[in-house]
Amino acid sequence: MTTVLRTMAAAAALALAIAGCSASSDEDSAREASVGAGQESPDAILAPYDLDGLSGREVVDTLEAMPIDQRPADLMASVQPTELLLTSGDMEAALPLPDDAYYLSVAPYVDQTHPCAMHSLTTCRGELGGQDVTVEVLDDATGEILVDGIRTAADNGFIGLWLPRDIDATITLEYDGKSAVTSISTGADAETCLTTMQLR
């Protein structure tokens, strides 16, 4: 990959993040297949952070749970609907996410928020880090309650939810006597970052 293309790819990943903000043999095969021409393997990028060998889901969960001051500042990890885009320096790679689970990261807020489309695990910040929020996710088609209970927002203020793919649902959040409700989707074109739920 030329320097110009690498620069453009890194800039695209950065723009997505700002706008957003042990593997099985099947996962190993998907990991290898995700490396395109001119791309590094995901493990080459993740090794300096002791994240190599993890599945896409494991990398997402590990980075989301890290305290802010421990998150690698030189690693960009942008959650897309079907893959995790990794960029470090002039290296880039894509790590597949599960076929049967969709990751949505939600940052409820009272006073301040930021625009976000695709969640950045290393740069996105929400208002309620460490706070307990009651979360309910209801499948609109079946009426099934997919999530119901108290979730503690990570240090970055986000609550990570693994949901079934290709559904429409309603999410309700409650915190400190305030609440918010909105519709969500987990389709192929859906966003992975939700920062518009103001608790009132």
C-alpha positions as CSV (number, residue, x, y, z in Angstrom):
1,M,0.0,0.0,0.0
2,T,1.4,3.4,-0.9
3,T,2.1,6.0,1.7
4,V,-0.8,8.1,0.2
5,L,-3.2,5.3,0.5
6,R,-2.1,4.5,4.0
7,T,-2.5,8.1,5.0
8,M,-6.0,8.2,3.5
9,A,-7.0,5.0,5.2
10,A,-5.7,6.2,8.6
11,A,-7.6,9.5,8.1
12,A,-10.8,7.7,7.3
13,A,-10.5,5.5,10.4
14,L,-9.8,8.6,12.5
15,A,-12.9,10.4,11.0
16,L,-15.0,7.4,11.8
17,A,-13.8,7.4,15.4
18,I,-14.4,11.1,15.8
19,A,-17.8,10.7,14.2
20,G,-18.3,7.8,16.4
21,C,-16.1,8.1,18.3
22,S,-8.5,-17.5,22.7
23,A,-10.1,-17.6,19.2
24,S,-11.7,-20.6,17.8
25,S,-10.5,-22.1,14.5
26,D,-13.5,-20.5,12.7
27,E,-12.5,-17.1,14.2
28,D,-8.8,-17.7,13.1
29,S,-10.0,-18.3,9.5
30,A,-12.1,-15.2,9.6
31,R,-9.2,-13.3,11.0
32,E,-6.9,-14.4,8.2
33,A,-9.5,-13.7,5.6
34,S,-10.0,-10.2,6.8
35,V,-6.4,-9.2,5.9
36,G,-6.5,-7.6,2.5
37,A,-3.7,-6.5,0.2
38,G,-1.4,-4.1,2.0
39,Q,-3.0,-4.7,5.4
40,E,-1.3,-6.0,8.5
41,S,-2.7,-9.0,10.4
42,P,-4.8,-7.9,13.4
43,D,-2.4,-9.6,15.7
44,A,0.5,-7.5,14.4
45,I,-1.4,-4.4,15.5
46,L,-2.7,-5.8,18.8
47,A,0.4,-7.5,20.1
48,P,2.0,-4.3,21.6
49,Y,-1.1,-4.0,23.7
50,D,-1.3,-7.7,24.8
51,L,-4.5,-8.1,22.8
52,D,-3.2,-10.4,20.1
53,G,-4.9,-13.8,19.8
54,L,-8.3,-12.4,21.0
55,S,-11.5,-12.6,19.0
56,G,-13.1,-9.4,17.8
57,R,-15.7,-9.6,20.6
58,E,-13.0,-10.1,23.2
59,V,-11.0,-7.1,22.0
60,V,-14.2,-5.0,22.1
61,D,-15.0,-6.1,25.6
62,T,-11.5,-5.7,26.9
63,L,-11.0,-2.2,25.6
64,E,-14.4,-1.0,26.6
65,A,-13.8,-2.2,30.2
66,M,-10.4,-0.5,30.5
67,P,-10.0,2.6,32.7
68,I,-9.5,5.6,30.5
69,D,-5.9,6.2,31.6
70,Q,-5.0,2.7,30.6
71,R,-6.4,2.8,27.1
72,P,-3.7,2.9,24.4
73,A,-3.6,6.4,23.0
74,D,-1.9,5.3,19.8
75,L,-4.4,2.6,18.9
76,M,-7.6,3.5,17.0
77,A,-10.3,0.8,17.4
78,S,-13.6,1.7,15.6
79,V,-16.6,-0.6,16.0
80,Q,-18.4,-1.1,12.7
81,P,-21.5,-3.2,12.3
82,T,-19.6,-6.3,11.2
83,E,-16.0,-5.7,12.0
84,L,-13.6,-3.9,14.3
85,L,-11.3,-1.5,12.4
86,L,-7.8,-1.2,13.9
87,T,-5.3,1.5,13.1
88,S,-1.9,2.1,14.7
89,G,0.6,4.3,13.1
90,D,0.6,3.4,9.4
91,M,-0.7,-0.1,10.1
92,E,-4.4,-1.1,9.6
93,A,-6.4,-4.2,9.8
94,A,-10.0,-5.4,10.3
95,L,-11.0,-8.0,12.8
96,P,-14.4,-9.7,12.3
97,L,-17.2,-9.5,14.8
98,P,-19.6,-12.3,15.6
99,D,-22.2,-13.2,12.9
100,D,-24.9,-13.6,15.5
101,A,-24.3,-10.6,17.7
102,Y,-24.3,-6.8,17.2
103,Y,-22.4,-4.4,19.4
104,L,-24.1,-1.2,20.4
105,S,-22.4,1.2,22.9
106,V,-24.7,3.6,24.6
107,A,-23.7,6.8,26.5
108,P,-26.7,8.2,28.3
109,Y,-26.3,11.8,29.4
110,V,-27.9,14.5,31.6
111,D,-26.0,17.7,30.6
112,Q,-23.5,17.0,27.8
113,T,-22.9,14.6,24.9
114,H,-21.1,14.4,21.6
115,P,-22.1,13.3,18.1
116,C,-21.2,9.7,17.3
117,A,-22.0,7.2,14.6
118,M,-19.4,4.4,14.9
119,H,-18.1,3.8,18.4
120,S,-14.4,4.4,19.1
121,L,-13.2,2.2,21.9
122,T,-10.1,4.4,22.7
123,T,-11.4,7.9,22.2
124,C,-15.2,8.2,22.8
125,R,-16.1,9.7,26.1
126,G,-19.5,9.9,27.8
127,E,-20.8,11.8,30.9
128,L,-21.8,9.0,33.3
129,G,-18.6,6.9,33.7
130,G,-19.0,4.4,36.6
131,Q,-22.7,5.2,37.2
132,D,-25.4,2.5,37.5
133,V,-28.1,2.7,34.8
134,T,-31.2,0.6,34.5
135,V,-31.4,-0.7,30.9
136,E,-34.2,-2.4,29.1
137,V,-34.1,-3.5,25.4
138,L,-37.4,-4.8,23.9
139,D,-37.5,-6.5,20.5
140,D,-40.2,-4.7,18.6
141,A,-41.2,-7.7,16.5
142,T,-41.5,-10.3,19.2
143,G,-42.0,-8.4,22.4
144,E,-39.1,-10.3,23.9
145,I,-37.1,-8.4,26.6
146,L,-33.5,-8.8,25.5
147,V,-31.8,-6.8,28.2
148,D,-33.3,-6.0,31.6
149,G,-31.3,-4.9,34.6
150,I,-28.7,-2.5,36.1
151,R,-25.6,-1.9,34.0
152,T,-22.6,0.0,35.2
153,A,-21.2,2.4,32.6
154,A,-17.6,1.9,31.9
155,D,-15.0,4.5,32.8
156,N,-15.5,6.1,29.4
157,G,-19.3,6.6,30.2
158,F,-20.5,3.9,27.7
159,I,-22.7,0.9,28.3
160,G,-21.8,-1.9,25.9
161,L,-24.6,-4.2,24.7
162,W,-24.3,-7.3,22.6
163,L,-27.7,-7.7,20.8
164,P,-29.1,-10.0,18.2
165,R,-28.4,-8.9,14.6
166,D,-31.1,-7.5,12.2
167,I,-33.7,-6.4,14.7
168,D,-35.6,-3.3,15.5
169,A,-35.9,-2.6,19.2
170,T,-36.8,-0.1,21.9
171,I,-34.3,0.9,24.5
172,T,-35.3,2.5,27.8
173,L,-32.7,3.9,30.3
174,E,-33.3,5.1,33.9
175,Y,-30.9,6.9,36.1
176,D,-31.3,9.0,39.3
177,G,-35.1,9.4,38.7
178,K,-34.6,10.3,35.1
179,S,-35.3,8.3,32.0
180,A,-35.0,8.2,28.2
181,V,-36.5,6.0,25.5
182,T,-35.5,5.6,21.8
183,S,-35.7,3.2,18.9
184,I,-32.6,1.3,17.7
185,S,-31.7,-1.0,14.9
186,T,-29.0,-3.7,14.6
187,G,-29.0,-4.0,10.8
188,A,-26.0,-3.9,8.5
189,D,-26.2,-0.1,8.1
190,A,-27.0,0.7,11.7
191,E,-24.8,2.8,14.0
192,T,-22.8,1.3,16.8
193,C,-22.6,4.4,19.0
194,L,-25.7,5.9,20.7
195,T,-25.1,9.3,22.4
196,T,-28.5,11.0,21.9
197,M,-30.4,9.6,25.0
198,Q,-30.8,12.6,27.3
199,L,-32.1,11.5,30.7
200,R,-34.9,13.8,31.9
